[in-house]
């Protein structure tokens, strides 16, 4: 009769922890292809530029390059002419990116009528807004120098009446009256009435 033997869980699991060597890794975990490592080290910046030209996102470009280099590593023994490695890796980059495009799901559905966007009013049109800004600035430039300075400080620089008066060395009442007259001139400006 045999006596039962007790072992600790770690001792029992020890055989299961043995690592199976990768076929392309040397026993120390280093690559069997030192020429691959030196190639990647030397050509990485140029290959990354190529990957970035294929994607809009720098992180996606790094992932794309890693995938292409992994495919190149697997085929390293089969590549006969190592002078053509750049072409091989570029082709792997392009093929990988094309596969990603094909796998991407596109949410397009056929419908009887195309949805039309709501018509935009003239105030929402960027060209109209810019034309109005330009006309306003030309009208401000036509004001007398003192009124122009006060309007610019009050409304373009968003200063208070007191701060505007302080900067120009005049009273707050002078700023109020000059700005009031300037706004009246701007309301009557013919170019602004046409732009509105």
Secondary structure, DSSP 8 states (H G I E B T S, - for coil): --------HHHHHGGGG-----TTB-TTS-BS-HHHHHHHHHHHHHHHHHHHHH-SSHHHHHHHHHHHHHHHHHTGGG---GGGHHHHHHHHHHHHHHHHHHHS-------SS--------GGG-HHHHHHHHHHHHHHHHTS-HHHHHHHIIIIIS---HHHHHHHHTS-HHHHHHHHHHHHHHHHH-HHHHHH-
